[in-house]
Amino acid sequence: MAENVKVVATNKKARFEYFLLEHFEAGLALQGSEIKSIRAGQASLAEAYVRVENGQAWLVDAHIAPYVQANRFNHDPRRPRRLLLHKREIRELFDAVRQKGVTIVPTRIYLKKGRAKVEIAIAKGKKLHDKRQVLAQREAEREMERALRRSD
């Protein structure tokens, strides 16, 4: 990524649960209290997903904590937020989602040149044996690192 990037939230489970096929960068249409919460690092993508409908892409179930100083002018933490993408990109996402087993998952929220961006990916779900293979590979790498540390 570029030099002026501050990562606010990542979706670590996305890489474990899905094969990430293609990545996109999208802007977020936010309210004033939401951008202040994001700048404070108060965002989570734990159960979030992207839905495409009526020619628009929406980030659904992403949690952006209420901004304390906004009191009564605060936002709903889990409201759907519009993603700012080109029509061509939205069409590509819509065509991909129509295939069986394919979804769109947000992988991270970050600030780039003062603007909130979300990285989304077209993803295909992993099977249980794929997840086990990833865990076994990680464990093998850890064992190799431990053995190298002991030998030094």
Residue pairs with C-beta under 8 A, 6 or more apart in sequence:
1 110
1 112
2 112
2 113
4 112
4 113
5 110
5 111
5 112
6 110
6 111
7 108
7 109
7 110
8 38
8 39
8 41
8 43
8 108
8 109
8 110
8 111
8 116
9 41
9 43
9 44
9 45
9 108
9 109
10 45
10 107
10 108
11 45
11 46
11 48
11 105
11 106
11 107
11 108
13 46
14 20
14 45
14 105
14 106
14 107
14 121
14 123
15 107
16 126
16 131
16 134
17 123
17 125
17 126
17 131
18 103
18 105
18 121
18 123
18 124
18 125
18 126
19 123
19 124
19 125
19 126
19 130
20 105
20 107
20 121
20 122
20 123
21 96
21 102
21 121
21 122
21 123
21 124
22 96
22 121
22 122
23 107
23 119
23 120
23 121
24 85
24 89
24 93
24 119
24 120
24 121
24 122
25 117
25 118
25 119
26 57
26 83
26 84
26 85
26 89
26 117
26 118
26 119
26 120
27 83
27 84
27 85
27 115
27 116
27 117
27 118
28 59
28 81
28 82
28 83
28 84
28 109
28 116
28 117
28 118
29 81
29 82
29 83
29 84
30 38
30 64
30 81
30 116
31 75
32 70
32 73
33 66
33 67
33 70
33 73
33 74
33 75
34 64
34 67
34 75
34 81
35 116
36 67
36 69
36 70
37 43
37 64
37 65
37 66
37 67
38 64
38 109
38 111
38 116
39 111
40 67
42 64
42 65
42 67
43 62
43 63
43 64
43 65
43 109
44 62
44 63
44 64
45 62
45 106
45 107
45 108
45 109
46 63
47 61
48 59
48 60
48 61
48 62
48 63
48 105
48 106
49 60
49 61
49 103
49 104
49 105
49 106
50 57
50 58
50 59
50 60
50 83
50 93
50 103
50 104
50 105
50 106
50 120
51 57
51 58
51 60
51 80
51 104
52 58
52 90
52 93
52 94
52 97
52 104
55 87
55 90
56 82
56 83
56 90
57 82
57 83
57 85
57 90
57 93
57 104
57 120
58 80
58 81
58 82
58 83
59 80
59 81
59 82
59 83
59 106
59 118
60 80
61 78
62 78
62 81
62 106
62 109
62 118
63 77
63 78
64 75
64 77
65 77
66 74
66 75
66 77
67 74
67 75
83 118
83 120
85 93
93 104
93 120
93 122
96 102
96 104
96 122
97 103
97 104
97 122
101 124
101 125
102 122
102 123
102 124
103 122
103 123
103 124
103 125
104 120
104 121
104 122
104 123
105 120
105 121
105 123
106 118
106 119
106 120
106 121
107 119
107 120
107 121
108 118
108 119
109 116
109 117
109 118
109 119
110 116
110 117
110 118
110 119
111 117
126 134
